[in-house]
């Protein structure tokens, strides 16, 4: 079973000293055995359905152990969990000084996650740094003016939607239109 970034292998430490037979039994127990009373054939059908589904049924997720365990094999769920894990890690990074986490400690924390998640976090951090560098090219007055313009556009969009007036969706500019001098 494909595990989510948040679900490390169960009993990993005890399996290191297990015999090959014990490891195979544990693998089959955790990955290939129903824990909700399904037959092997029913379990395989559920696995295939969940690998292909595009909709997560939260009622089944909370009430069916097989569904809860197998849904991690779905590529959409894997992508969603990776995105939320990245988001959570970035929030921790933003607040690391407040919670007493050094850069080295954060990097050690990050190292326990899948390489893809590490790469995505590092990419986002690099892109954020590039954006901050771009913003430094503008004067505080120009940034304030831009902020006021964006706020006015947001207000107008909200009002048009509340009045149910069809219109072209506003596209907010992330940067002021003219460079600071």
PAVEX-63549 format. One line per 10 residues: for each residue x, y, z of C-alpha. Coordinates in nm, 2 decimals, always signed. Layout:
X Y Z; ...
***
This chain:
+0.00 +0.00 +0.00; +0.13 +0.35 -0.08; +0.17 +0.54 +0.24; +0.09 +0.90 +0.28; +0.37 +1.14 +0.39; +0.21 +1.15 +0.74; +0.19 +0.77 +0.78; +0.53 +0.61 +0.85; +0.55 +0.23 +0.83; +0.38 +0.08 +1.13
+0.61 -0.10 +1.38; +0.91 -0.02 +1.16; +1.16 -0.06 +1.44; +1.03 -0.40 +1.55; +1.03 -0.52 +1.19; +1.40 -0.46 +1.14; +1.48 -0.76 +1.36; +1.19 -0.97 +1.23; +1.24 -1.28 +1.02; +1.15 -1.26 +0.65
+0.84 -1.47 +0.73; +0.73 -1.23 +1.01; +0.79 -0.93 +0.78; +0.58 -1.09 +0.51; +0.30 -1.16 +0.76; +0.31 -0.81 +0.89; +0.31 -0.66 +0.53; +0.01 -0.87 +0.44; -0.17 -0.79 +0.76; -0.13 -0.41 +0.72
-0.15 -0.39 +0.34; -0.36 -0.68 +0.21; -0.60 -0.77 +0.49; -0.95 -0.64 +0.56; -1.00 -0.49 +0.90; -1.37 -0.44 +0.84; -1.48 -0.80 +0.77; -1.45 -0.81 +0.39; -1.35 -1.12 +0.21; -1.02 -1.11 +0.01
-1.21 -1.06 -0.32; -1.43 -0.77 -0.17; -1.11 -0.61 -0.03; -0.94 -0.62 -0.37; -1.25 -0.47 -0.54; -1.26 -0.19 -0.28; -0.89 -0.13 -0.34; -0.93 -0.09 -0.71; -1.23 +0.14 -0.67; -1.05 +0.36 -0.43
-0.74 +0.38 -0.65; -0.96 +0.52 -0.93; -1.21 +0.74 -0.74; -1.21 +1.12 -0.78; -1.43 +1.18 -0.48; -1.35 +1.12 -0.11; -1.64 +1.00 +0.09; -1.58 +1.14 +0.44; -1.85 +0.93 +0.60; -1.69 +0.61 +0.48
-1.34 +0.75 +0.56; -1.45 +0.79 +0.92; -1.65 +0.48 +0.95; -1.47 +0.21 +0.74; -1.12 +0.11 +0.84; -1.05 -0.05 +0.50; -1.16 +0.27 +0.32; -0.95 +0.48 +0.56; -0.64 +0.26 +0.50; -0.68 +0.21 +0.13
-0.77 +0.57 +0.03; -0.40 +0.66 +0.06; -0.34 +0.46 -0.26; -0.54 +0.71 -0.46; -0.32 +0.95 -0.65; -0.55 +1.24 -0.58; -0.54 +1.18 -0.21; -0.16 +1.14 -0.22; -0.14 +1.48 -0.40; -0.38 +1.64 -0.16
-0.19 +1.51 +0.15; +0.14 +1.61 +0.00; +0.01 +1.96 -0.06; -0.13 +1.99 +0.30; +0.19 +1.86 +0.44; +0.39 +2.12 +0.24; +0.15 +2.39 +0.37; +0.19 +2.27 +0.73; +0.57 +2.26 +0.70; +0.58 +2.61 +0.55
+0.36 +2.74 +0.84; +0.60 +2.58 +1.09; +0.89 +2.74 +0.90; +0.73 +3.08 +0.91; +0.68 +3.05 +1.29; +1.00 +2.87 +1.37; +1.15 +3.15 +1.57; +0.83 +3.19 +1.78; +0.83 +2.82 +1.87; +1.20 +2.81 +1.93
+1.30 +2.60 +1.63; +1.63 +2.67 +1.47; +1.69 +2.65 +1.10; +1.89 +2.33 +1.16; +1.61 +2.18 +1.36; +1.36 +2.27 +1.09; +1.58 +2.11 +0.82; +1.60 +1.79 +1.03; +1.23 +1.79 +1.07; +1.19 +1.84 +0.69
+1.43 +1.55 +0.63; +1.19 +1.29 +0.76; +0.94 +1.36 +0.48; +0.94 +1.22 +0.13; +1.19 +1.37 -0.12; +0.91 +1.52 -0.32; +0.78 +1.71 -0.02; +1.13 +1.83 +0.07; +1.18 +1.94 -0.29; +0.84 +2.12 -0.30
+0.91 +2.30 +0.03; +1.26 +2.41 -0.09; +1.11 +2.53 -0.42; +0.84 +2.73 -0.25; +1.10 +2.89 -0.01; +1.32 +2.98 -0.31; +1.03 +3.13 -0.50; +0.91 +3.33 -0.20; +1.26 +3.47 -0.16; +1.26 +3.57 -0.53
+0.92 +3.75 -0.49; +1.05 +3.93 -0.18; +1.35 +4.05 -0.38; +1.12 +4.18 -0.65; +0.91 +4.37 -0.39; +1.22 +4.54 -0.26; +1.25 +4.72 -0.60; +0.94 +4.93 -0.52; +0.92 +5.22 -0.27; +0.70 +5.18 +0.03
+0.47 +5.45 -0.11; +0.44 +5.26 -0.44; +0.36 +4.94 -0.25; +0.10 +5.12 -0.04; -0.06 +5.27 -0.36; -0.07 +4.92 -0.51; -0.22 +4.77 -0.20; -0.50 +5.04 -0.21; -0.57 +4.96 -0.58; -0.59 +4.59 -0.51
-0.82 +4.64 -0.22; -1.05 +4.86 -0.43; -1.06 +4.60 -0.70; -1.14 +4.33 -0.45; -1.42 +4.54 -0.30; -1.57 +4.60 -0.65; -1.55 +4.22 -0.73; -1.73 +4.14 -0.40; -2.00 +4.40 -0.46; -2.06 +4.27 -0.82
-2.09 +3.91 -0.70; -2.32 +4.01 -0.41; -2.55 +4.19 -0.66; -2.54 +3.89 -0.89; -2.42 +4.11 -1.18; -2.25 +3.91 -1.45; -1.90 +4.05 -1.52; -1.55 +3.95 -1.62; -1.36 +3.82 -1.32; -1.10 +4.07 -1.19
-0.74 +3.97 -1.22; -0.53 +4.11 -0.94; -0.18 +4.22 -1.02; +0.07 +4.09 -0.77; +0.31 +4.38 -0.84; +0.27 +4.76 -0.89; +0.24 +4.85 -1.26; +0.54 +5.09 -1.25; +0.88 +5.04 -1.10; +1.00 +5.26 -0.82
+1.26 +5.51 -0.90
***
